[in-house]
Structures are given as structure tokens and as C-alpha cells.
């Protein structure tokens, strides 16, 4: 929301408010709304950012060419051209690689 309002976030300072698309795959709408309310963001920041921030409802993504086209078409229908696309997590399911570090000596 900060970048959408043109406010510094994690050391990044946008020159102007940016269009932000958040593709979220695991959080349902109720929990997401609750989390956003917990942030207690400034009303002015919310007012500016609201027009520049779009978040998807919970979706399953495999990033197939069909899904990418569907997302692209949906954005075109809404005339929303994001500067930033954020993806929460691809999946909690699946195989993960665990890196092991051998201690020196």
C-alpha cells in the first residue's frame, strides 16, 4: 500500500504513486481484510493508495500461459497497468529444497 500511495517502503522511495497488483494465493478475503485493518495505515495514505492497489481474491496459480493471459485480460478490462506485481507465495504444498551448510572445521 505504501508504494501505491507513493510513500517510502523498505528503503525504496517511489517518485510517484505506483500501480501495484498483488496476486495472493493463500489468504482468504476475510483474513486479508483483517490484516490490512491491523496495519492501521494513515487515512490519507489509504485514500491515495486505494486507486493504485489491486489485490486478487484467493487464486490458484500455476503460471501457465492460459492463466497469465487470463490475468492480463482481466487487467486490460479494468484499465489497470501495474508498475509492480507482487506474489505472496507460490504454494505451501510441494517439494522444497533445504540448503545445508557445513560448519567450518
C-alpha positions as CSV (number, residue, x, y, z in Angstrom):
1,X,0.0,0.0,0.0
2,X,2.9,2.4,0.7
3,X,4.3,2.2,-2.9
4,X,0.7,2.6,-4.2
5,X,0.5,5.8,-2.2
6,X,3.9,7.0,-3.3
7,X,5.4,6.6,0.2
8,X,8.8,5.0,1.1
9,X,8.6,1.3,1.8
10,X,11.6,-0.9,2.9
11,X,14.1,1.7,1.8
12,X,12.5,2.1,-1.7
13,X,11.3,5.6,-2.4
14,X,9.0,5.9,-5.4
15,X,9.0,9.1,-7.4
16,X,5.2,9.0,-7.6
17,X,2.4,6.6,-6.5
18,X,2.8,3.3,-8.3
19,X,0.2,0.9,-9.6
20,X,0.5,-2.3,-7.5
21,X,-1.0,-5.7,-8.3
22,X,-0.9,-8.3,-5.5
23,X,-1.6,-11.9,-6.6
24,X,-2.3,-13.7,-3.4
25,X,-2.8,-17.4,-3.4
26,X,-3.3,-18.5,0.2
27,X,-5.2,-15.9,2.2
28,X,-9.0,-15.7,2.1
29,X,-10.7,-12.3,1.8
30,X,-11.8,-12.1,5.5
31,X,-8.4,-12.7,6.9
32,X,-6.8,-10.3,4.4
33,X,-9.2,-7.5,5.3
34,X,-8.4,-8.2,9.0
35,X,-4.7,-8.0,8.3
36,X,-5.0,-4.7,6.4
37,X,-7.0,-3.2,9.2
38,X,-4.3,-4.2,11.7
39,X,-1.8,-2.2,9.8
40,X,-3.6,1.0,11.0
41,X,-2.5,2.9,7.9
42,X,-3.0,6.7,7.7
43,X,-6.3,7.6,6.1
44,X,-4.6,9.9,3.6
45,X,-2.2,7.0,2.6
46,X,-5.2,4.7,2.2
47,X,-7.1,7.2,0.1
48,X,-4.2,7.7,-2.3
49,X,-3.2,4.1,-2.4
50,X,-6.8,2.7,-2.9
51,X,-6.9,3.7,-6.5
52,X,-3.4,2.3,-7.2
53,X,-3.6,-1.0,-5.3
54,X,-5.4,-4.1,-6.6
55,X,-5.4,-7.4,-4.9
56,X,-6.8,-10.6,-6.3
57,X,-9.1,-12.9,-4.3
58,X,-7.6,-16.2,-3.3
59,X,-6.5,-17.8,-6.6
60,X,-4.6,-21.0,-7.5
61,X,-1.7,-20.2,-9.9
62,X,0.4,-22.5,-11.9
63,X,1.6,-19.7,-14.2
64,X,0.5,-21.5,-17.3
65,X,0.3,-19.4,-20.4
66,X,-3.5,-19.6,-20.2
67,X,-3.5,-18.2,-16.6
68,X,-1.2,-15.4,-17.5
69,X,-3.4,-14.5,-20.4
70,X,-6.4,-14.5,-18.2
71,X,-4.8,-12.2,-15.6
72,X,-3.6,-9.9,-18.4
73,X,-7.1,-9.8,-20.0
74,X,-8.7,-9.0,-16.6
75,X,-6.2,-6.1,-16.0
76,X,-6.9,-4.8,-19.5
77,X,-10.7,-4.9,-18.9
78,X,-10.1,-2.8,-15.7
79,X,-7.6,-0.5,-17.4
80,X,-5.1,-1.3,-14.7
81,X,-1.5,-1.3,-15.8
82,X,0.6,-2.3,-12.8
83,X,4.1,-1.0,-12.2
84,X,4.7,-3.7,-9.5
85,X,3.4,-7.2,-9.4
86,X,3.7,-8.9,-6.0
87,X,3.1,-12.6,-5.5
88,X,2.5,-13.7,-1.9
89,X,3.7,-17.3,-2.1
90,X,3.5,-19.7,-4.9
91,X,2.4,-22.6,-2.7
92,X,2.7,-24.1,0.7
93,X,2.4,-27.5,-1.0
94,X,5.0,-29.2,-3.0
95,X,8.7,-30.1,-2.7
96,X,11.1,-27.7,-1.1
97,X,14.9,-27.8,-1.2
98,X,16.5,-27.4,2.1
99,X,20.0,-26.0,2.0
100,X,22.5,-27.4,4.4
101,X,25.6,-25.5,5.5
102,X,28.5,-27.4,6.8
103,X,30.1,-25.6,9.8
104,X,33.8,-24.8,9.3
105,X,36.4,-27.3,10.7
